[in-house]
Amino acid sequence: MGDTGHVLGQAGLRFFGKVSASISHEIKNALAGIHENAGLLSDLSALVAKGTPVDPERFQRIAERVMGEVRRADAIVQDMNAFSHSIDVEISGVDLHELIPRVVRLFARTAAVRGCSLQTTLPPAPLQLTTAPFFLQHLLWVLLEGYTGRGSGTRRLEIGAGTRDETLHIRLRPAEGGLPECGLLDAEVPHLACKLNADIIFNPKDREIVLTLPRRLERTSQDPAGTKQFAT
Amino acid sequence: MKPRVLIVDDEPAFAHGLAERLEVRGYDVSTSLSGEDAVDKVAHYLFDVVILDVALPGMGGMEVLKEIKRLKPLTEVIMLTGHATVETAIQGMKSGAYDYLTKPYELDDLVTKIERARARKQATEEEHRAAKVQDAFSSPRSILEE
């Protein structure tokens, strides 16, 4: 199976690169919107300077578009910041109410290009655990890629979470569309599960994955064989 | 008649901003925020030039380009691309797009390409008209068959 550290080192770099590329694409889109509307303001100002009247409402509408893109870019940068800092400390307190929506937002563009929408349904109850946040984000990303990959047929994917005793679980299920191939057996999945001391159950009938995490991870394991990934 | 342009981009702020800038410059502009809507508009209306984002979610830019060329072969398409999708834009030109521009671009460059694309469309339409007239002269019966 390969050394966990080595496998996740390379896979982790690839994951970090993909997320960075996705973030840069989104920021570029926001900047393109700001650029175009700034140009429009310049065009309309030139018209006014030549004596052509322009409705002030138009300037207000354009300014609101620009502010909207600035708010959007700021939200993207906040996500980028939280993601980048998630590797500062290997194990830390994590709130799934923040982590899962963040991964979904970071993956949303990739999913949309593949024709898939992501729907998150989280209970109001607290979903806090001590775990390895970078590796949890990485595992979720790999599973999302598996569900939305080329030819997958998944049109809408539901992501949910819950608690039971001393564990938390994250559930992914295609809600609409064809039954996809899922990257459950991708090389890094067992190693990521190992790092998180997580169990992964894959139900081939409805293509649902349930990821069960301990509420408190004391230290990450190096032995993939110590965790369970199986189909029911 | 004002030149008719369709902008296809899933980013509303960008699409509407560009649409207004082109309207200020005398174009008759429509926008589509999805490939599916763009194909529907091209099927029902006449456009001189389509400005098409390469990286569309769902129905992608290349698929939209092929549909436009199937529905309205004479409509010219200019592809807009980010750095990561230049290769796709070049592929688009092999599939019949007139040209491409990388974001961010200068609007004057886009307007120049729109005007050249429109001129090519007009020249092609004129050639087709001339060919039809020639056919009619050489075979008057062909008008009845049409």
Interface residues (C-beta under 8 A of the other chain):
Chain A: A21 H25 K28 N29 L31 A32 G33 I34 H35 E36 N37 G39 L40 D43 L44 L47 I62 R65 V66 G68 E69 R109 A112 V113 G115
Chain B: E11 A13 F14 H16 G17 L18 E20 R21 V24 A55 L56 P57 G58 G60 G82 A84 K103 P104 L107
